[in-house]
């Protein structure tokens, strides 16, 4: 047999072997295969969607009911399109520190525009009692966690937001002689406070005022 024919037979055998190997590894298409499943990579804000009968897509995020907090924020933003959570939280942080400092110092002039009438009356009554007893208070916010907005609501024209503050503070009360009669300026204490701020959404005044204080149960 001519060597040329032998080479052709060898090459043909190798080709047939490779075809069978590829089919064994990759499989064969019969026309009934399911399409490959592709899992997209989603970022934290990408909606989650699934197909349903009829070829339509259901957006699970869009159809998910709002939480009470989200619903309250949405209502406030509908009444006051300029409202944004982040700037409010920053303002609340600043107001918290200023109110704490002013209350301890007995600075009623600074307190007046920051709090409601009821809160102002309560604070000034304590300040008057301290003055009568000739006592002074030293208070300092040493550290504050990021304030957390936990409630939001709209009652007529009044928007209300409840913010949780977790702080480490040092505080001490001194008598007329300067001696510490309560507290300890060397020891930090954790404070958990719930402050409610309110604002008339129809008002041209953009400032929120403190209307109540409480402690988590």
Secondary structure, 3 states (H helix, E strand, C coil): CCHHHHHHHHHHHHHHHHHHHHHHHHCCCCCCCCCCCCCCCCCCCCCCEEECCCCCEEECCCCCCCCHHHHHHHHHHHHCCCCCHHHHHHHHHHHHHHHHHHHHHCCHHHHHCCECHHHHHHHHHHHHHHHHCCCEEEEEEEEECCCEEEEEEEECCEEEEEEEEEEEEEEEEECCCCCEEEEEEEEEEEEEEEEEEEEECCCCCCCCEEEEEECCC
